[in-house]
Amino acid sequence: MRLHPDVISTATDDGTVLLNERTGRYWQLNKTGTRVLQGLLDGQEAAGIAAELADRYGIGRQQAERDVAAVIERLSGAKLVIS
């Protein structure tokens, strides 16, 4: 995945802010959302990102997979990322 061409990102102390320069809309990701996005941009598979988050935060793999899938769905639905 990659950022949509109209979207720029900026790191913050709390995560990342994404701005769609065409529409002027912006989104804020917390640190976990930022980790999901960065993993996707680095070419990682969702399952690998979920496994890392499950280990890091001590949560079940299935819960982590659902959470990662939800972030991906929101990023894609808002047209912030494209395949």
PDB file as gemmi writes it, atoms N, CA and C in Angstrom:
CRYST1    1.000    1.000    1.000  90.00  90.00  90.00 P 1                      
ATOM      1  N   MET A   1       0.849  -1.179   0.000  1.00  0.00           N  
ATOM      2  CA  MET A   1       0.000   0.000   0.000  1.00  0.00           C  
ATOM      3  C   MET A   1       0.888   1.233   0.000  1.00  0.00           C  
ATOM      4  N   ARG A   2       0.279   2.322  -0.427  1.00  0.00           N  
ATOM      5  CA  ARG A   2       0.974   3.605  -0.406  1.00  0.00           C  
ATOM      6  C   ARG A   2      -0.047   4.692  -0.113  1.00  0.00           C  
ATOM      7  N   LEU A   3       0.458   5.842   0.297  1.00  0.00           N  
ATOM      8  CA  LEU A   3      -0.447   6.965   0.522  1.00  0.00           C  
ATOM      9  C   LEU A   3      -1.047   7.398  -0.799  1.00  0.00           C  
ATOM     10  N   HIS A   4      -2.280   7.831  -0.757  1.00  0.00           N  
ATOM     11  CA  HIS A   4      -2.928   8.407  -1.934  1.00  0.00           C  
ATOM     12  C   HIS A   4      -2.098   9.621  -2.355  1.00  0.00           C  
ATOM     13  N   PRO A   5      -1.970   9.892  -3.647  1.00  0.00           N  
ATOM     14  CA  PRO A   5      -1.147  11.024  -4.102  1.00  0.00           C  
ATOM     15  C   PRO A   5      -1.556  12.387  -3.530  1.00  0.00           C  
ATOM     16  N   ASP A   6      -2.806  12.545  -3.135  1.00  0.00           N  
ATOM     17  CA  ASP A   6      -3.272  13.812  -2.578  1.00  0.00           C  
ATOM     18  C   ASP A   6      -3.014  13.943  -1.080  1.00  0.00           C  
ATOM     19  N   VAL A   7      -2.456  12.893  -0.460  1.00  0.00           N  
ATOM     20  CA  VAL A   7      -2.319  12.846   0.995  1.00  0.00           C  
ATOM     21  C   VAL A   7      -0.857  13.026   1.406  1.00  0.00           C  
ATOM     22  N   ILE A   8      -0.658  13.881   2.393  1.00  0.00           N  
ATOM     23  CA  ILE A   8       0.659  14.029   3.004  1.00  0.00           C  
ATOM     24  C   ILE A   8       0.543  13.643   4.473  1.00  0.00           C  
ATOM     25  N   SER A   9       1.651  13.238   5.066  1.00  0.00           N  
ATOM     26  CA  SER A   9       1.630  12.836   6.470  1.00  0.00           C  
ATOM     27  C   SER A   9       2.707  13.589   7.240  1.00  0.00           C  
ATOM     28  N   THR A  10       2.420  13.801   8.507  1.00  0.00           N  
ATOM     29  CA  THR A  10       3.354  14.457   9.405  1.00  0.00           C  
ATOM     30  C   THR A  10       3.333  13.734  10.740  1.00  0.00           C  
ATOM     31  N   ALA A  11       4.519  13.395  11.227  1.00  0.00           N  
ATOM     32  CA  ALA A  11       4.624  12.749  12.534  1.00  0.00           C  
ATOM     33  C   ALA A  11       4.383  13.786  13.628  1.00  0.00           C  
ATOM     34  N   THR A  12       3.735  13.342  14.695  1.00  0.00           N  
ATOM     35  CA  THR A  12       3.518  14.176  15.873  1.00  0.00           C  
ATOM     36  C   THR A  12       4.010  13.404  17.089  1.00  0.00           C  
ATOM     37  N   ASP A  13       3.995  14.033  18.245  1.00  0.00           N  
ATOM     38  CA  ASP A  13       4.388  13.340  19.473  1.00  0.00           C  
ATOM     39  C   ASP A  13       3.451  12.179  19.792  1.00  0.00           C  
ATOM     40  N   ASP A  14       2.210  12.289  19.339  1.00  0.00           N  
ATOM     41  CA  ASP A  14       1.195  11.288  19.667  1.00  0.00           C  
ATOM     42  C   ASP A  14       0.882  10.329  18.539  1.00  0.00           C  
ATOM     43  N   GLY A  15       1.504  10.481  17.366  1.00  0.00           N  
ATOM     44  CA  GLY A  15       1.199   9.605  16.240  1.00  0.00           C  
ATOM     45  C   GLY A  15       1.485  10.279  14.917  1.00  0.00           C  
ATOM     46  N   THR A  16       0.456  10.373  14.078  1.00  0.00           N  
ATOM     47  CA  THR A  16       0.605  10.939  12.737  1.00  0.00           C  
ATOM     48  C   THR A  16      -0.657  11.701  12.356  1.00  0.00           C  
ATOM     49  N   VAL A  17      -0.472  12.783  11.623  1.00  0.00           N  
ATOM     50  CA  VAL A  17      -1.593  13.508  11.040  1.00  0.00           C  
ATOM     51  C   VAL A  17      -1.500  13.335   9.530  1.00  0.00           C  
ATOM     52  N   LEU A  18      -2.617  12.963   8.922  1.00  0.00           N  
ATOM     53  CA  LEU A  18      -2.703  12.817   7.471  1.00  0.00           C  
ATOM     54  C   LEU A  18      -3.599  13.922   6.941  1.00  0.00           C  
ATOM     55  N   LEU A  19      -3.158  14.592   5.886  1.00  0.00           N  
ATOM     56  CA  LEU A  19      -3.920  15.677   5.289  1.00  0.00           C  
ATOM     57  C   LEU A  19      -4.146  15.383   3.822  1.00  0.00           C  
ATOM     58  N   ASN A  20      -5.412  15.429   3.417  1.00  0.00           N  
ATOM     59  CA  ASN A  20      -5.734  15.343   2.001  1.00  0.00           C  
ATOM     60  C   ASN A  20      -5.692  16.776   1.479  1.00  0.00           C  
ATOM     61  N   GLU A  21      -4.669  17.083   0.701  1.00  0.00           N  
ATOM     62  CA  GLU A  21      -4.476  18.450   0.226  1.00  0.00           C  
ATOM     63  C   GLU A  21      -5.571  18.899  -0.744  1.00  0.00           C  
ATOM     64  N   ARG A  22      -6.187  17.961  -1.414  1.00  0.00           N  
ATOM     65  CA  ARG A  22      -7.245  18.313  -2.359  1.00  0.00           C  
ATOM     66  C   ARG A  22      -8.524  18.725  -1.636  1.00  0.00           C  
ATOM     67  N   THR A  23      -8.901  17.976  -0.596  1.00  0.00           N  
ATOM     68  CA  THR A  23     -10.157  18.249   0.097  1.00  0.00           C  
ATOM     69  C   THR A  23      -9.983  19.121   1.336  1.00  0.00           C  
ATOM     70  N   GLY A  24      -8.766  19.179   1.876  1.00  0.00           N  
ATOM     71  CA  GLY A  24      -8.531  19.920   3.109  1.00  0.00           C  
ATOM     72  C   GLY A  24      -8.888  19.147   4.363  1.00  0.00           C  
ATOM     73  N   ARG A  25      -9.339  17.908   4.219  1.00  0.00           N  
ATOM     74  CA  ARG A  25      -9.698  17.080   5.379  1.00  0.00           C  
ATOM     75  C   ARG A  25      -8.441  16.461   5.969  1.00  0.00           C  
ATOM     76  N   TYR A  26      -8.436  16.299   7.284  1.00  0.00           N  
ATOM     77  CA  TYR A  26      -7.294  15.655   7.922  1.00  0.00           C  
ATOM     78  C   TYR A  26      -7.754  14.612   8.932  1.00  0.00           C  
ATOM     79  N   TRP A  27      -6.860  13.683   9.205  1.00  0.00           N  
ATOM     80  CA  TRP A  27      -7.103  12.591  10.133  1.00  0.00           C  
ATOM     81  C   TRP A  27      -5.911  12.484  11.057  1.00  0.00           C  
ATOM     82  N   GLN A  28      -6.182  12.103  12.289  1.00  0.00           N  
ATOM     83  CA  GLN A  28      -5.107  11.911  13.249  1.00  0.00           C  
ATOM     84  C   GLN A  28      -5.071  10.449  13.663  1.00  0.00           C  
ATOM     85  N   LEU A  29      -3.892   9.869  13.603  1.00  0.00           N  
ATOM     86  CA  LEU A  29      -3.681   8.491  14.043  1.00  0.00           C  
ATOM     87  C   LEU A  29      -2.896   8.496  15.346  1.00  0.00           C  
ATOM     88  N   ASN A  30      -3.295   7.642  16.274  1.00  0.00           N  
ATOM     89  CA  ASN A  30      -2.497   7.490  17.481  1.00  0.00           C  
ATOM     90  C   ASN A  30      -1.253   6.658  17.149  1.00  0.00           C  
ATOM     91  N   LYS A  31      -0.458   6.349  18.145  1.00  0.00           N  
ATOM     92  CA  LYS A  31       0.794   5.623  17.889  1.00  0.00           C  
ATOM     93  C   LYS A  31       0.549   4.234  17.308  1.00  0.00           C  
ATOM     94  N   THR A  32      -0.497   3.564  17.745  1.00  0.00           N  
ATOM     95  CA  THR A  32      -0.794   2.243  17.204  1.00  0.00           C  
ATOM     96  C   THR A  32      -1.257   2.345  15.756  1.00  0.00           C  
ATOM     97  N   GLY A  33      -2.128   3.282  15.466  1.00  0.00           N  
ATOM     98  CA  GLY A  33      -2.561   3.504  14.087  1.00  0.00           C  
ATOM     99  C   GLY A  33      -1.387   3.862  13.194  1.00  0.00           C  
ATOM    100  N   THR A  34      -0.471   4.649  13.732  1.00  0.00           N  
ATOM    101  CA  THR A  34       0.731   5.013  12.989  1.00  0.00           C  
ATOM    102  C   THR A  34       1.569   3.780  12.692  1.00  0.00           C  
ATOM    103  N   ARG A  35       1.683   2.881  13.661  1.00  0.00           N  
ATOM    104  CA  ARG A  35       2.458   1.651  13.436  1.00  0.00           C  
ATOM    105  C   ARG A  35       1.825   0.805  12.336  1.00  0.00           C  
ATOM    106  N   VAL A  36       0.495   0.721  12.331  1.00  0.00           N  
ATOM    107  CA  VAL A  36      -0.209  -0.020  11.279  1.00  0.00           C  
ATOM    108  C   VAL A  36       0.075   0.626   9.923  1.00  0.00           C  
ATOM    109  N   LEU A  37      -0.086   1.934   9.835  1.00  0.00           N  
ATOM    110  CA  LEU A  37       0.151   2.631   8.575  1.00  0.00           C  
ATOM    111  C   LEU A  37       1.591   2.441   8.110  1.00  0.00           C  
ATOM    112  N   GLN A  38       2.544   2.616   9.003  1.00  0.00           N  
ATOM    113  CA  GLN A  38       3.946   2.488   8.611  1.00  0.00           C  
ATOM    114  C   GLN A  38       4.259   1.079   8.138  1.00  0.00           C  
ATOM    115  N   GLY A  39       3.697   0.091   8.805  1.00  0.00           N  
ATOM    116  CA  GLY A  39       3.886  -1.289   8.368  1.00  0.00           C  
ATOM    117  C   GLY A  39       3.354  -1.505   6.961  1.00  0.00           C  
ATOM    118  N   LEU A  40       2.175  -0.984   6.686  1.00  0.00           N  
ATOM    119  CA  LEU A  40       1.590  -1.116   5.349  1.00  0.00           C  
ATOM    120  C   LEU A  40       2.457  -0.428   4.306  1.00  0.00           C  
ATOM    121  N   LEU A  41       2.914   0.779   4.628  1.00  0.00           N  
ATOM    122  CA  LEU A  41       3.744   1.526   3.682  1.00  0.00           C  
ATOM    123  C   LEU A  41       5.088   0.836   3.449  1.00  0.00           C  
ATOM    124  N   ASP A  42       5.543   0.079   4.454  1.00  0.00           N  
ATOM    125  CA  ASP A  42       6.796  -0.676   4.332  1.00  0.00           C  
ATOM    126  C   ASP A  42       6.606  -2.019   3.637  1.00  0.00           C  
ATOM    127  N   GLY A  43       5.354  -2.337   3.264  1.00  0.00           N  
ATOM    128  CA  GLY A  43       5.084  -3.572   2.546  1.00  0.00           C  
ATOM    129  C   GLY A  43       4.775  -4.773   3.416  1.00  0.00           C  
ATOM    130  N   GLN A  44       4.583  -4.564   4.712  1.00  0.00           N  
ATOM    131  CA  GLN A  44       4.247  -5.665   5.601  1.00  0.00           C  
ATOM    132  C   GLN A  44       2.806  -6.116   5.370  1.00  0.00           C  
ATOM    133  N   GLU A  45       2.568  -7.380   5.620  1.00  0.00           N  
ATOM    134  CA  GLU A  45       1.217  -7.926   5.572  1.00  0.00           C  
ATOM    135  C   GLU A  45       0.492  -7.599   6.872  1.00  0.00           C  
ATOM    136  N   ALA A  46      -0.820  -7.497   6.794  1.00  0.00           N  
ATOM    137  CA  ALA A  46      -1.626  -7.181   7.966  1.00  0.00           C  
ATOM    138  C   ALA A  46      -1.405  -8.174   9.096  1.00  0.00           C  
ATOM    139  N   ALA A  47      -1.278  -9.459   8.768  1.00  0.00           N  
ATOM    140  CA  ALA A  47      -1.083 -10.477   9.806  1.00  0.00           C  
ATOM    141  C   ALA A  47       0.215 -10.261  10.563  1.00  0.00           C  
ATOM    142  N   GLY A  48       1.251  -9.852   9.868  1.00  0.00           N  
ATOM    143  CA  GLY A  48       2.536  -9.592  10.521  1.00  0.00           C  
ATOM    144  C   GLY A  48       2.469  -8.392  11.445  1.00  0.00           C  
ATOM    145  N   ILE A  49       1.775  -7.359  10.998  1.00  0.00           N  
ATOM    146  CA  ILE A  49       1.594  -6.171  11.839  1.00  0.00           C  
ATOM    147  C   ILE A  49       0.802  -6.543  13.084  1.00  0.00           C  
ATOM    148  N   ALA A  50      -0.251  -7.319  12.894  1.00  0.00           N  
ATOM    149  CA  ALA A  50      -1.089  -7.745  14.020  1.00  0.00           C  
ATOM    150  C   ALA A  50      -0.293  -8.587  15.007  1.00  0.00           C  
ATOM    151  N   ALA A  51       0.541  -9.486  14.510  1.00  0.00           N  
ATOM    152  CA  ALA A  51       1.357 -10.324  15.398  1.00  0.00           C  
ATOM    153  C   ALA A  51       2.294  -9.465  16.240  1.00  0.00           C  
ATOM    154  N   GLU A  52       2.900  -8.478  15.610  1.00  0.00           N  
ATOM    155  CA  GLU A  52       3.798  -7.574  16.333  1.00  0.00           C  
ATOM    156  C   GLU A  52       3.058  -6.808  17.420  1.00  0.00           C  
ATOM    157  N   LEU A  53       1.878  -6.283  17.080  1.00  0.00           N  
ATOM    158  CA  LEU A  53       1.098  -5.530  18.054  1.00  0.00           C  
ATOM    159  C   LEU A  53       0.607  -6.423  19.192  1.00  0.00           C  
ATOM    160  N   ALA A  54       0.213  -7.641  18.865  1.00  0.00           N  
ATOM    161  CA  ALA A  54      -0.243  -8.584  19.896  1.00  0.00           C  
ATOM    162  C   ALA A  54       0.874  -8.853  20.892  1.00  0.00           C  
ATOM    163  N   ASP A  55       2.070  -9.066  20.376  1.00  0.00           N  
ATOM    164  CA  ASP A  55       3.212  -9.324  21.256  1.00  0.00           C  
ATOM    165  C   ASP A  55       3.571  -8.090  22.080  1.00  0.00           C  
ATOM    166  N   ARG A  56       3.565  -6.939  21.439  1.00  0.00           N  
ATOM    167  CA  ARG A  56       3.963  -5.699  22.112  1.00  0.00           C  
ATOM    168  C   ARG A  56       3.002  -5.312  23.226  1.00  0.00           C  
ATOM    169  N   TYR A  57       1.699  -5.491  22.977  1.00  0.00           N  
ATOM    170  CA  TYR A  57       0.700  -5.026  23.934  1.00  0.00           C  
ATOM    171  C   TYR A  57       0.040  -6.141  24.748  1.00  0.00           C  
ATOM    172  N   GLY A  58       0.471  -7.373  24.524  1.00  0.00           N  
ATOM    173  CA  GLY A  58      -0.064  -8.478  25.309  1.00  0.00           C  
ATOM    174  C   GLY A  58      -1.543  -8.737  25.081  1.00  0.00           C  
ATOM    175  N   ILE A  59      -1.974  -8.606  23.843  1.00  0.00           N  
ATOM    176  CA  ILE A  59      -3.374  -8.902  23.516  1.00  0.00           C  
ATOM    177  C   ILE A  59      -3.416 -10.133  22.621  1.00  0.00           C  
ATOM    178  N   GLY A  60      -4.585 -10.716  22.473  1.00  0.00           N  
ATOM    179  CA  GLY A  60      -4.743 -11.893  21.634  1.00  0.00           C  
ATOM    180  C   GLY A  60      -4.530 -11.571  20.159  1.00  0.00           C  
ATOM    181  N   ARG A  61      -4.034 -12.545  19.431  1.00  0.00           N  
ATOM    182  CA  ARG A  61      -3.777 -12.336  18.001  1.00  0.00           C  
ATOM    183  C   ARG A  61      -5.054 -12.013  17.233  1.00  0.00           C  
ATOM    184  N   GLN A  62      -6.145 -12.696  17.565  1.00  0.00           N  
ATOM    185  CA  GLN A  62      -7.399 -12.438  16.850  1.00  0.00           C  
ATOM    186  C   GLN A  62      -7.872 -11.009  17.069  1.00  0.00           C  
ATOM    187  N   GLN A  63      -7.755 -10.526  18.294  1.00  0.00           N  
ATOM    188  CA  GLN A  63      -8.144  -9.142  18.574  1.00  0.00           C  
ATOM    189  C   GLN A  63      -7.250  -8.179  17.798  1.00  0.00           C  
ATOM    190  N   ALA A  64      -5.951  -8.442  17.791  1.00  0.00           N  
ATOM    191  CA  ALA A  64      -5.020  -7.582  17.058  1.00  0.00           C  
ATOM    192  C   ALA A  64      -5.336  -7.603  15.560  1.00  0.00           C  
ATOM    193  N   GLU A  65      -5.667  -8.768  15.028  1.00  0.00           N  
ATOM    194  CA  GLU A  65      -6.006  -8.866  13.607  1.00  0.00           C  
ATOM    195  C   GLU A  65      -7.268  -8.066  13.292  1.00  0.00           C  
ATOM    196  N   ARG A  66      -8.265  -8.123  14.171  1.00  0.00           N  
ATOM    197  CA  ARG A  66      -9.485  -7.336  13.968  1.00  0.00           C  
ATOM    198  C   ARG A  66      -9.183  -5.845  14.032  1.00  0.00           C  
ATOM    199  N   ASP A  67      -8.348  -5.457  14.984  1.00  0.00           N  
ATOM    200  CA  ASP A  67      -8.005  -4.047  15.131  1.00  0.00           C  
ATOM    201  C   ASP A  67      -7.242  -3.528  13.913  1.00  0.00           C  
ATOM    202  N   VAL A  68      -6.283  -4.304  13.436  1.00  0.00           N  
ATOM    203  CA  VAL A  68      -5.514  -3.905  12.254  1.00  0.00           C  
ATOM    204  C   VAL A  68      -6.438  -3.823  11.042  1.00  0.00           C  
ATOM    205  N   ALA A  69      -7.311  -4.794  10.891  1.00  0.00           N  
ATOM    206  CA  ALA A  69      -8.253  -4.776   9.770  1.00  0.00           C  
ATOM    207  C   ALA A  69      -9.148  -3.534   9.836  1.00  0.00           C  
ATOM    208  N   ALA A  70      -9.551  -3.136  11.029  1.00  0.00           N  
ATOM    209  CA  ALA A  70     -10.401  -1.948  11.177  1.00  0.00           C  
ATOM    210  C   ALA A  70      -9.638  -0.683  10.767  1.00  0.00           C  
ATOM    211  N   VAL A  71      -8.369  -0.589  11.148  1.00  0.00           N  
ATOM    212  CA  VAL A  71      -7.570   0.576  10.755  1.00  0.00           C  
ATOM    213  C   VAL A  71      -7.412   0.604   9.241  1.00  0.00           C  
ATOM    214  N   ILE A  72      -7.109  -0.540   8.653  1.00  0.00           N  
ATOM    215  CA  ILE A  72      -6.946  -0.609   7.198  1.00  0.00           C  
ATOM    216  C   ILE A  72      -8.241  -0.220   6.492  1.00  0.00           C  
ATOM    217  N   GLU A  73      -9.367  -0.704   6.996  1.00  0.00           N  
ATOM    218  CA  GLU A  73     -10.663  -0.376   6.397  1.00  0.00           C  
ATOM    219  C   GLU A  73     -10.926   1.130   6.448  1.00  0.00           C  
ATOM    220  N   ARG A  74     -10.605   1.751   7.576  1.00  0.00           N  
ATOM    221  CA  ARG A  74     -10.828   3.196   7.701  1.00  0.00           C  
ATOM    222  C   ARG A  74      -9.890   3.995   6.807  1.00  0.00           C  
ATOM    223  N   LEU A  75      -8.623   3.585   6.751  1.00  0.00           N  
ATOM    224  CA  LEU A  75      -7.663   4.275   5.880  1.00  0.00           C  
ATOM    225  C   LEU A  75      -8.076   4.157   4.413  1.00  0.00           C  
ATOM    226  N   SER A  76      -8.480   2.960   4.030  1.00  0.00           N  
ATOM    227  CA  SER A  76      -8.899   2.724   2.640  1.00  0.00           C  
ATOM    228  C   SER A  76     -10.209   3.435   2.340  1.00  0.00           C  
ATOM    229  N   GLY A  77     -11.160   3.344   3.257  1.00  0.00           N  
ATOM    230  CA  GLY A  77     -12.460   3.965   3.058  1.00  0.00           C  
ATOM    231  C   GLY A  77     -12.375   5.473   2.920  1.00  0.00           C  
ATOM    232  N   ALA A  78     -11.424   6.068   3.632  1.00  0.00           N  
ATOM    233  CA  ALA A  78     -11.236   7.518   3.544  1.00  0.00           C  
ATOM    234  C   ALA A  78     -10.332   7.897   2.371  1.00  0.00           C  
ATOM    235  N   LYS A  79      -9.918   6.885   1.622  1.00  0.00           N  
ATOM    236  CA  LYS A  79      -9.035   7.086   0.451  1.00  0.00           C  
ATOM    237  C   LYS A  79      -7.720   7.756   0.831  1.00  0.00           C  
ATOM    238  N   LEU A  80      -7.202   7.366   2.001  1.00  0.00           N  
ATOM    239  CA  LEU A  80      -5.902   7.863   2.440  1.00  0.00           C  
ATOM    240  C   LEU A  80      -4.778   6.995   1.905  1.00  0.00           C  
ATOM    241  N   VAL A  81      -5.081   5.705   1.695  1.00  0.00           N  
ATOM    242  CA  VAL A  81      -4.106   4.776   1.148  1.00  0.00           C  
ATOM    243  C   VAL A  81      -4.714   4.071  -0.053  1.00  0.00           C  
ATOM    244  N   ILE A  82      -3.843   3.635  -0.947  1.00  0.00           N  
ATOM    245  CA  ILE A  82      -4.274   2.856  -2.102  1.00  0.00           C  
ATOM    246  C   ILE A  82      -3.320   1.686  -2.281  1.00  0.00           C  
ATOM    247  N   SER A  83      -3.812   0.650  -2.936  1.00  0.00           N  
ATOM    248  CA  SER A  83      -2.977  -0.533  -3.162  1.00  0.00           C  
ATOM    249  C   SER A  83      -2.029  -0.320  -4.318  1.00  0.00           C  
TER     250      SER A  83                                                      
END                                                                             
